[in-house]
């Protein structure tokens, strides 16, 4: 046995291990939060089951769930990447958690990476659950899975940027109110449950530029109509992602 076998080696863990540990922590905190579970799991599930079983909204020809399932998947992405992340990060900033984490060996960009990875893990669980329920309700998805994956990634990036921008610039209480209000407004006017063609022509052109509209319509084009890749919707999501993430990186305040 050498003399230095048990010599302490102080220092930070390797960066990938720190990011993985922070991602696991962020995911556990998100899944343990009852309010976040209400937004990310319960509300999308109830909307999917209710509007598929009861003919409340005219979704056009065909089975209602074929129209609703893509929109509900878009809603799930928005609820996690935007609403849930904005509220959680806003209160972490208020209570000084972000300030303390920023002083740790974990770089700030790595902390945001861990938060984004936590969102992706939660979204995978959401999508698996909602897909299973939709299939049980008679959903018959079509299209290329890679196109669906690209749209979901672009949607996650767009909503994450907007959520972090809101959390990093507004007070926690204002973030809570604004995030929930935006969630409700986009639920009604974002083509999630109510088709965009039910709105006036002037409103359709504006609503179609919203990230949740682009994501829901893009997913619907692929999963319901079998389109290869809705490049127009993907482009809208890409623009929102660049603008949102860029603004969040520029204006986010840690205190």
Wavefront OBJ file of the C-alpha trace (Angstrom):
o trace
v 0.000 0.000 0.000
v 1.514 3.314 -1.000
v 1.684 6.274 1.335
v -0.697 8.392 -0.709
v -3.500 5.863 -1.198
v -5.976 7.687 1.028
v -4.787 11.229 0.371
v -7.815 13.526 -0.175
v -8.184 14.925 -3.696
v -10.391 18.033 -3.367
v -11.848 19.511 -6.518
v -14.888 19.565 -8.744
v -16.260 16.432 -10.348
v -15.956 16.069 -14.136
v -18.346 18.378 -15.953
v -20.468 15.617 -17.572
v -21.008 14.043 -14.135
v -22.051 17.393 -12.637
v -24.527 18.000 -15.471
v -25.961 14.477 -15.092
v -26.351 14.901 -11.325
v -28.026 18.293 -11.705
v -30.324 16.907 -14.422
v -31.406 14.061 -12.144
v -32.052 16.528 -9.313
v -34.052 18.892 -11.525
v -36.139 15.980 -12.858
v -36.925 14.654 -9.368
v -37.938 18.117 -8.176
v -40.193 18.578 -11.202
v -41.909 15.206 -10.821
v -42.447 15.699 -7.076
v -44.198 19.043 -7.540
v -47.969 18.547 -7.505
v -48.721 21.801 -9.329
v -46.265 20.939 -12.089
v -47.755 17.451 -12.458
v -51.180 19.070 -12.819
v -49.911 21.170 -15.729
v -47.712 18.572 -17.386
v -49.729 15.371 -17.005
v -53.218 15.705 -15.586
v -54.579 18.621 -17.646
v -53.357 17.305 -21.051
v -54.668 13.816 -20.206
v -58.086 15.093 -19.147
v -58.389 17.286 -22.235
v -57.442 14.405 -24.518
v -59.953 12.010 -22.954
v -62.768 14.555 -22.600
v -62.672 16.048 -26.081
v -62.134 12.644 -27.696
v -65.119 11.124 -25.899
v -67.524 14.077 -26.081
v -68.275 15.907 -29.331
v -67.829 19.436 -28.000
v -65.670 20.967 -30.723
v -66.052 20.353 -34.448
v -62.680 18.886 -35.432
v -63.695 18.109 -39.002
v -64.105 14.756 -40.674
v -62.582 11.615 -39.221
v -62.029 10.483 -35.664
v -61.697 13.319 -33.150
v -58.620 11.845 -31.485
v -56.697 11.990 -34.790
v -57.040 15.779 -34.676
v -56.680 16.153 -30.910
v -53.671 13.956 -30.171
v -51.073 16.091 -32.037
v -52.424 19.257 -30.411
v -52.305 17.690 -26.953
v -48.695 16.614 -27.544
v -47.893 20.238 -28.420
v -49.688 21.354 -25.259
v -47.635 18.912 -23.193
v -44.406 20.361 -24.594
v -45.583 23.898 -23.841
v -46.701 23.041 -20.309
v -43.303 21.554 -19.420
v -40.799 23.610 -21.411
v -42.540 26.971 -20.968
v -45.061 27.145 -18.126
v -43.519 24.676 -15.695
v -39.928 25.748 -16.303
v -40.753 29.454 -16.100
v -42.548 29.125 -12.755
v -39.973 26.803 -11.175
v -36.990 28.863 -12.349
v -38.658 32.128 -11.336
v -39.095 31.003 -7.733
v -35.606 29.490 -7.629
v -34.329 32.912 -8.641
v -36.450 34.635 -6.003
v -35.284 32.374 -3.149
v -31.630 32.736 -4.116
v -31.205 29.153 -5.300
v -29.872 30.206 -8.695
v -27.454 32.667 -7.083
v -25.989 29.920 -4.909
v -25.826 27.431 -7.746
v -24.068 30.032 -9.892
v -21.336 30.198 -7.229
v -20.807 26.422 -7.358
v -18.288 24.672 -9.664
v -21.165 24.017 -12.093
v -20.966 26.679 -14.846
v -24.072 28.705 -15.513
v -24.438 27.354 -19.041
v -24.196 23.821 -17.622
v -26.983 24.583 -15.154
v -29.229 25.723 -17.994
v -28.227 22.618 -19.944
v -29.272 20.464 -16.997
v -32.617 22.248 -16.801
v -33.181 21.675 -20.522
v -32.264 17.988 -20.231
v -34.670 17.682 -17.305
v -37.414 19.126 -19.491
v -36.612 16.605 -22.229
v -36.769 13.681 -19.782
v -40.156 14.871 -18.510
v -41.431 15.323 -22.061
v -40.472 11.762 -22.963
v -42.573 10.498 -20.051
v -45.462 12.760 -21.088
v -45.353 11.696 -24.727
v -45.246 7.993 -23.844
v -48.246 8.352 -21.529
v -50.321 10.528 -23.880
v -49.513 8.345 -26.883
v -50.638 5.236 -25.004
v -53.915 6.918 -24.011
v -54.514 8.239 -27.532
v -53.886 4.799 -29.052
v -56.356 3.318 -26.581
v -58.907 5.915 -27.751
v -58.467 4.834 -31.377
v -55.689 7.113 -32.618
v -54.066 6.019 -35.876
v -50.870 8.095 -36.310
v -49.124 8.348 -39.673
v -46.011 10.065 -40.987
v -42.270 9.969 -40.356
v -41.171 9.644 -36.686
v -38.016 11.647 -37.421
v -40.129 14.602 -38.561
v -42.117 14.370 -35.339
v -38.899 14.263 -33.304
v -37.480 17.333 -35.068
v -40.682 19.301 -34.469
v -40.721 18.331 -30.784
v -37.074 19.350 -30.343
v -37.642 22.698 -32.072
v -40.782 23.268 -29.995
v -38.917 22.456 -26.789
v -36.129 24.893 -27.689
v -38.618 27.641 -28.532
v -40.662 27.248 -25.351
v -37.587 26.799 -23.140
v -36.134 30.056 -24.397
v -39.368 31.938 -23.763
v -39.804 30.340 -20.324
v -36.269 31.188 -19.220
v -36.628 34.718 -20.584
v -39.774 35.244 -18.516
v -38.273 33.672 -15.387
v -35.080 35.683 -15.670
v -36.643 39.097 -16.178
v -39.890 39.181 -14.167
v -40.538 38.771 -10.460
v -41.611 35.296 -9.359
v -45.219 36.301 -8.676
v -45.473 38.044 -12.039
v -43.969 34.984 -13.743
v -46.518 32.730 -12.040
v -49.436 34.867 -13.198
v -48.099 35.544 -16.687
v -47.091 31.945 -17.402
v -50.493 30.582 -16.402
v -52.309 33.304 -18.356
v -50.254 32.599 -21.491
v -50.903 28.876 -21.050
v -54.669 29.434 -20.984
v -54.646 31.875 -23.919
v -52.557 29.578 -26.103
v -54.670 26.585 -25.111
v -57.734 28.362 -26.522
v -56.201 30.225 -29.453
v -53.233 28.080 -30.416
v -54.959 25.433 -32.497
v -54.570 22.822 -29.765
v -58.245 21.911 -29.410
v -60.067 24.460 -31.558
v -58.995 24.339 -35.256
v -57.448 27.573 -36.475
v -59.910 27.710 -39.380
v -62.670 28.382 -36.835
v -61.192 31.830 -36.213
v -61.610 34.888 -38.498
v -59.232 35.049 -41.451
v -57.333 38.020 -40.023
v -56.798 36.201 -36.730
v -55.684 32.985 -38.427
v -52.665 34.625 -40.024
v -51.519 35.951 -36.635
v -52.339 32.857 -34.569
v -50.524 30.657 -37.060
v -47.248 32.396 -36.167
v -47.470 31.404 -32.492
v -45.086 28.622 -31.432
v -47.828 26.368 -30.073
v -49.832 26.807 -33.300
v -46.789 25.977 -35.418
v -46.037 22.918 -33.296
v -49.610 21.607 -33.155
v -50.239 22.220 -36.867
v -46.882 20.744 -37.817
v -47.487 17.611 -35.753
v -50.985 17.374 -37.214
v -49.660 17.612 -40.771
v -47.312 14.689 -40.101
v -49.327 12.467 -37.754
v -52.799 13.030 -39.210
v -52.132 13.768 -42.869
v -48.853 11.897 -43.395
v -46.813 14.886 -44.574
v -43.054 14.318 -44.867
v -41.892 17.517 -43.172
v -43.882 20.746 -42.623
v -41.005 23.135 -43.268
v -43.078 26.282 -42.770
v -44.017 25.304 -39.203
v -40.484 24.068 -38.516
v -39.136 27.425 -39.686
v -41.480 29.329 -37.369
v -40.372 27.191 -34.419
v -36.711 27.674 -35.337
v -37.136 31.466 -35.384
v -38.863 31.412 -31.984
v -36.094 29.166 -30.616
v -33.310 31.487 -31.804
v -35.068 34.620 -30.573
v -36.141 33.131 -27.233
v -32.848 31.475 -26.334
v -30.859 34.480 -27.533
v -32.942 36.916 -25.484
v -32.805 34.633 -22.428
v -29.011 34.438 -22.655
v -28.792 38.224 -23.022
v -31.285 39.428 -20.403
v -31.497 36.635 -17.802
v -30.802 37.986 -14.290
v -29.565 35.530 -11.676
v -30.617 37.662 -8.693
l 1 2 3 4 5 6 7 8 9 10 11 12 13 14 15 16 17 18 19 20 21 22 23 24 25 26 27 28 29 30 31 32 33 34 35 36 37 38 39 40 41 42 43 44 45 46 47 48 49 50 51 52 53 54 55 56 57 58 59 60 61 62 63 64 65 66 67 68 69 70 71 72 73 74 75 76 77 78 79 80 81 82 83 84 85 86 87 88 89 90 91 92 93 94 95 96 97 98 99 100 101 102 103 104 105 106 107 108 109 110 111 112 113 114 115 116 117 118 119 120 121 122 123 124 125 126 127 128 129 130 131 132 133 134 135 136 137 138 139 140 141 142 143 144 145 146 147 148 149 150 151 152 153 154 155 156 157 158 159 160 161 162 163 164 165 166 167 168 169 170 171 172 173 174 175 176 177 178 179 180 181 182 183 184 185 186 187 188 189 190 191 192 193 194 195 196 197 198 199 200 201 202 203 204 205 206 207 208 209 210 211 212 213 214 215 216 217 218 219 220 221 222 223 224 225 226 227 228 229 230 231 232 233 234 235 236 237 238 239 240 241 242 243 244 245 246 247 248 249 250 251 252 253 254 255
